[in-house]
Each structure stands twice: as structure tokens, then as C-alpha cells.
Amino acid sequence: MQSLFEPAAPTSVPLAEQLRPKVLDDVVGQTHLLGEGKPLRRAFESGKLPSMILWGPPGVGKTTLARLIAQTADAEFVPLSAVLSGIKDIREAVERAEHTLQQTGRNTILFVDEVHRFNKGQQDAFLPYVESGLITFIGATTENPSFEVNSALLSRAQVFVLNALTEAELAQLLERARQKVAPEIRLTASVQEQVLAYADGDARRLLNFAEGLLYGALSEKIAEIDDAFLQSTMSSKLRRFDKGGEAFYDQISALHKSVRGSNPDAALYWLMRMLDGGAEPLYLARRIIRMAWEDIGLADPRAMQIANDAALTFERLGSPEGELALAQAVIYLAVAAKSNAGYMAYNQAKAFVAHDKSRAVPLHLRNAPTKLMKTLDYGKEYRYAHNEPGAYAAGEQYFPDDLETQQFYQPTPRGLEGKIGEKLQHLKELDQQYLQSKAKK
């Protein structure tokens, strides 16, 4: 009989894999998809499973769901990783699917993890076999499929959005891990709170962390894991703030406002604080890109390019080398000329259109590809700007006929926008001169 503090038999199988659900009811989270009457639950129960894209953050069960789908449908499960696979692997998977169908009559579910990493040509390679029904395609992605999955494949698949696990759901998993590894060991409330905060909605991260913590407690033969043990054994992994809590968003706010306030040193400080605390660098990269568009805009278009390049650099180099690119982007954004004119114009135009009625496109702005359209005066009297003096059709009307001219964009005098403002003022003067001369005729 195993004694109270005798370590469990060692195994090479990670705890996350040991606890992977074998049936649908064991899945923790995603109740908006798997609850009674919900779309994915209905698909499971009907047995009619469409090709699909599972979109969500890491560690929320995308691979688990794909495996359960294959099990429910009694289908062959063929996994591919877009990071490691190419066209040759896709061909081999298709050949395997054809062989399985011929030999056993079973269909194949082809699961592609990180499908967003496949290029357009690789994604297109699936299309004929999805259309023919040879394979049911399931792609998993952490990125927005609207941007990362080509439209042809996206139109043939149903998108299901998976959410990060809540703290209550993570607590269920933590208890399963404790019961599996060391049911006799307790965790204090403070330790549990820190472990759940570290997991940040990611079940895999939670279970990997819990595995080390629980086996460490077994080896030390302690009955209760408290703050002291947590810090002494796992301090290098612990985050200094709750990534879903107030401190995290306060620091993001401080970083953004330091950039907006043109203080590169403070901006660097908050960036380093967040990286040191365990913030996801690609999340920070996305926020840096947002800062460039919101607070700099056309005052310095190079800011957007540098922010995008920094994000791409991090994707290629990873941590810690890629963090230098993020730091330099933050410095550039902080010292760049500032303007929120484009951001304000966007919000004003969006609000105006949302509350305004639907207005017809003026006839002179309509395209006239057919004879009928021409007889209806589509495109009549349109003035082609390139044929006008200075490539500008002074006095031309581009808003609907029943709408007064609106001005959403008001450039600042800073950076490139100063030049843009001067140009727009000059064009406005040309409009006035044209209309005055027209009125005299």
C-alpha cells in the first residue's frame, strides 16, 4: 500500500494529457457551445459534424474537442501541425483518408493545429477534399480566422469561438489534478488564488504548473502547500500580477498613456514591468500597434510600420530577442509626433452613419458598365480627377445629393498632418473659387 507521502509512480505522460477528457461531459468550460441545446452539442448529438474552425486562446480545449468529434463520429483522426507540416504532409493525409475509406468505409477527420500558419496555397489544398466529403476539416487557431484563414476555406467551415476558462472552471481542473496526483495534500486559499491567476484562462498552463507543484510537495512530504512553499519552489514561474485583473489593465493603461504623453523612459519602464511580470509579448505587440493608429496616425505614418515590423520580428525571433524590437517600437512611438485626428474622424463618421438614414449614391458617382446604366445617366458628368488641373476636380460633390458636406477629419498642425492640413485648406480654396466662377456664369 502506498504511504501517505510516497510519491506517485513516475510517468512520462504529462498530467495535462492524463486528464484530457475522454467523453464530452468531462469537458470543462465552453458551455456556450457544449451546453444542452447549444450548437456544438447539437452537432455531436446529431452525428452530422460539419467542417469547422475552432478559434480561441491557447489551452481552452481545441485539440480535445477535435479528438472527441472524431470519437463520436467513429472517424479516423489525422492530426497535422501547420508549424511542422507542408504540402507533402497534406497529400499524405489525403492519401491516408482515401485508403481508410476504401478499406474500412470510415471517414477521416483532418485536424490542423495552428491553421493560420498555413499559407493560402496550403489552405487551398484542402478544398477539393472538403467539397467531395472525403475529409471533415477541423482547423484550430488562436488568430482571427477572418484575417488568417482564406475566404474559400472559411466559407466551407463553421466557426466556433472558444473562450478562456473562468476561474471557477480552472478551479475544477485544479481539483482534478490534486485528486489525480496527491489527494492527501491541501492547497491554501491564497495558493489556489495565485495558481488560478497564473493560468490566466489556460487549462494546459494550469495543469503543467500544478503538476510541478504537486509532485514537488510530494517529494518534500508536506501536507499543505502554502505561500512559502509556493514561492520557494515555483517562484520563477509565478506572475507578479493577475493577468486578468485590475493591476494588469492598470499597467497597460500606464504604458499607453506614457506613449501618448511622449515619455519614452516611462513607456519603457511599463513595458519592462509587464514583460517581467509575464504579460504575453504578442498581446503587447498588438497594443503597441493600436497605439500607433490611435495616438500618432498620419502625423507620422512610419510609426505604424515600425509597430507592425516589431510584432513580426517578435513572431520570428521569439523571447527574449524579439522583445528588443517591441522596446524600440515603444521608444519611437513615444517620441513621434502625436495626432488622434484620424481616430476621432473614424469615430465621428461611424456614429454619423449609424444614426443617419440610407442615402442613394449620386448618379455621377455610379459605375456604368452596361448600356442600360448609361441610358439611366449612371456616371454622367463625372469629372475624372486626373484630367483636371492639378489632378483635382474642384467643386466636385462626393457626398449624397441630399446630404450637406461633412467634415470628420480635422488634421493637427503636427508632423506630416501639418502638410496634410495645408493641402486640404488649399483644395477647399479651389472649391470656393470654382463655385464662385460657376455662380457668375
C-alpha positions, -999 to 999 in steps of 0.1 A, spaced: 0 0 0 13 34 -9 21 55 22 7 90 27 37 109 13 51 83 -11 54 100 -45 31 86 -71 47 63 -97 66 83 -122 51 86 -157 63 101 -189 28 112 -198 22 148 -188 -6 154 -164 -25 176 -190 -26 145 -212 -36 122 -184 -66 144 -176 -76 150 -212 -114 144 -213 -125 111 -228 -161 120 -232 -179 152 -239 -194 156 -204 -159 157 -189 -150 188 -208 -146 218 -185 -157 252 -200 -172 262 -233 -208 258 -220 -219 283 -247 -211 257 -273 -215 224 -253 -244 231 -230 -278 215 -236 -293 228 -269 -261 247 -278 -247 245 -314 -217 221 -309 -236 199 -286 -264 196 -312 -238 187 -338 -224 160 -316 -258 145 -308 -269 146 -344 -238 129 -357 -237 154 -386 -205 172 -380 -195 200 -404 -161 211 -412 -152 238 -387 -127 263 -374 -122 263 -336 -110 298 -327 -98 306 -292 -68 313 -270 -43 286 -260 -53 259 -236 -90 260 -239 -97 226 -255 -95 229 -292 -75 197 -297 -96 179 -271 -128 188 -289 -114 177 -323 -105 143 -308 -139 139 -292 -156 148 -325 -136 121 -343 -145 96 -315 -182 105 -316 -183 102 -354 -163 70 -354 -139 86 -378 -102 83 -384 -84 111 -367 -54 126 -386 -37 155 -368 -14 179 -386 6 208 -372 8 238 -395 41 247 -379 57 214 -389 38 203 -420 38 212 -456 20 203 -489 37 169 -488 21 161 -454 -13 173 -467 -10 149 -497 -1 120 -474 -30 128 -451 -54 128 -481 -40 95 -494 -44 80 -459 -80 92 -459 -87 76 -493 -71 44 -481 -92 44 -449 -124 50 -468 -117 22 -493 -106 -3 -467 -129 3 -438 -156 27 -451 -148 51 -423 -145 88 -429 -115 109 -418 -113 140 -397 -83 160 -406 -73 182 -377 -49 211 -384 -35 228 -354 -25 265 -358 -41 265 -392 -34 303 -395 3 294 -401 -5 277 -434 -2 300 -464 -30 304 -489 -17 277 -512 -15 252 -484 -50 261 -472 -64 258 -508 -50 223 -510 -78 211 -486 -107 225 -506 -114 197 -532 -114 171 -505 -136 191 -481 -160 196 -510 -160 160 -520 -167 149 -484 -135 128 -483 -124 147 -452 -141 166 -425 -118 195 -419 -112 209 -384 -88 238 -380 -76 253 -347 -64 288 -345 -56 314 -319 -59 342 -345 -90 358 -360 -100 334 -389 -114 364 -408 -79 376 -414 -58 344 -412 -80 318 -430 -86 323 -467 -122 330 -476 -127 299 -498 -118 276 -469 -137 298 -444 -169 296 -465 -168 258 -463 -164 257 -425 -184 267 -395 -166 289 -370 -169 282 -333 -154 307 -308 -139 291 -277 -134 312 -246 -107 313 -220 -117 293 -189 -131 312 -160 -115 309 -125 -144 286 -114 -137 263 -143 -99 264 -137 -106 256 -100 -124 224 -112 -94 214 -132 -70 221 -103 -91 199 -80 -90 171 -106 -52 175 -108 -49 173 -70 -71 142 -68 -50 126 -96 -16 133 -82 -19 139 -44 -54 138 -30 -39 139 6 -22 173 0 -41 205 6 -37 240 -10 -43 271 10 -68 296 -5 -40 320 -12 -20 295 -31 -51 284 -52 -58 321 -60 -22 326 -73 -22 294 -93 -55 303 -110 -42 338 -117 -11 324 -132 -31 301 -155 -49 331 -170 -77 310 -185 -53 284 -200 -61 249 -188 -28 235 -202 -7 261 -183 -27 254 -152 -21 216 -153 16 219 -162 21 242 -133 0 221 -109 19 190 -119 53 205 -108 38 220 -77 20 188 -65 49 164 -73 73 189 -56 51 188 -25 50 150 -26 88 148 -27 91 172 2 64 153 21 44 183 31 7 181 39 -3 216 29 11 239 1 13 274 15 27 307 2 62 300 15 64 266 -3 49 281 -35 75 309 -36 104 287 -28 97 260 -54 79 278 -82 88 315 -79 105 317 -113 72 308 -129 48 329 -108 35 361 -124 37 393 -104 2 403 -113 -31 388 -122 -31 389 -160 -69 392 -160 -71 416 -131 -70 453 -123 -32 456 -120 -27 442 -155 -50 467 -171 -37 495 -149 -2 488 -163 -15 486 -199 -31 520 -193 1 534 -179 21 522 -209 -4 536 -234 -6 570 -216 32 572 -213 35 567 -251 7 592 -257 24 616 -233 57 614 -253 77 600 -224 99 572 -238 115 564 -204 82 559 -186 69 539 -216 99 516 -214 95 512 -177 59 500 -180 68 478 -210 96 461 -190 73 458 -159 47 439 -179 72 417 -197 89 409 -164 55 401 -149 47 376 -175 25 395 -199 21 378 -233 45 397 -256 23 393 -287 -6 408 -268 17 438 -260 27 439 -297 -10 442 -307 -15 470 -281 16 489 -295 1 487 -330 -31 501 -316 -12 530 -300 4 538 -334 -30 541 -351 -49 558 -323 -24 584 -310 0 590 -339 -19 583 -370 -10 603 -401 12 627 -381 39 601 -386 29 571 -408 63 554 -401 50 547 -366 25 521 -379 52 505 -400 76 503 -371 50 489 -348 40 462 -373 76 453 -380 83 449 -343 54 425 -340 66 405 -370 101 405 -356 89 391 -323 70 363 -341 102 353 -359 127 356 -330 105 349 -300 116 358 -265 139 374 -253 155 386 -286 122 398 -301 115 420 -270 141 444 -281 120 452 -312 90 459 -290 111 482 -268 124 502 -298 89 505 -312 77 519 -279 105 544 -279 97 555 -314 60 559 -307 67 579 -276 89 604 -294 68 606 -326 45 635 -335 11 628 -320 -24 631 -335 -57 615 -328 -74 632 -357 -78 600 -377 -91 582 -347 -116 609 -339 -127 612 -376 -133 574 -377 -155 576 -345 -174 606 -358 -181 591 -392 -191 557 -376 -215 574 -353 -229 596 -381 -236 567 -404 -251 546 -376 -277 573 -369 -283 586 -404 -307 572 -430 -296 553 -460 -289 577 -488 -286 570 -526 -252 572 -544 -253 603 -567 -257 594 -603 -224 609 -614 -205 587 -590 -222 554 -601 -204 530 -623 -219 523 -657 -207 490 -671 -238 484 -692 -257 503 -719 -288 504 -698 -270 520 -669 -256 547 -693 -291 555 -706 -301 560 -669 -273 586 -666 -251 565 -644 -217 582 -644 -229 611 -664 -210 644 -658 -184 626 -636 -152 646 -637 -121 624 -639 -97 640 -614 -66 631 -634 -78 651 -663 -84 682 -642 -57 709 -634 -35 696 -605 -54 663 -607 -82 678 -586 -118 683 -597 -125 715 -579 -161 718 -566 -170 682 -573 -196 667 -549 -189 633 -534 -215 631 -507 -251 621 -514 -271 648 -531 -294 652 -501 -266 655 -475 -246 686 -467 -209 682 -469 -195 668 -436 -161 673 -421 -149 644 -399 -112 647 -404 -95 677 -389 -57 673 -391 -35 687 -364 -6 710 -372 19 684 -360 42 662 -382 30 651 -416 -5 662 -407 6 698 -408 13 693 -445 -20 674 -450 -39 702 -433 -22 728 -457 -32 707 -487 -68 703 -476 -71 741 -470 -57 747 -505 -82 723 -520 -110 740 -501 -100 774 -516 -100 758 -551 -136 746 -544 -147 780 -534 -131 796 -565 -148 771 -587 -182 776 -572 -179 814 -573 -169 813 -610 -198 789 -617 -222 812 -600 -212 841 -622 -220 822 -654 
